[in-house]
């Protein structure tokens, strides 16, 4: 597998992967994270591509099999400024992965993407819906620590916040 920046030519495939991910989440006990709002919207993905923060994971044949948003810096995620029921492990600059999705064609796509992102910065924060048991298991397996709860603007569901230093 490989990671590269997304391009406009990847958009249709990325939206197919997000549709697959919404179905997968609903079938695995997580219908509310992306389903009700048909998240993420195409316009947001277009914006991610334009800002250079959108990435795709390709298989050995160069086919797009996963996608995610990644950015790093100091205090880059506004929703992470307030955390309840705990605290972050470090105040140092960090990387963030959002909107991660895979097409299910190969095992380990999500872990490959998260590990790639961590390798870019050595300090990451990530959040997920309380019903997203698949993501929670993956993060714990990769050495992330549950730090508390954060809230996003998109809906009223709290998110479990994780960090790895």
Helices and strands as residue ranges (DSSP letters): E 2-5, G 8-10, H 11-27, H 42-51, E 54-58, E 64-73, G 78-80, E 94-102, H 109-121, E 124-129, H 133-141, E 145-151, E 158-164
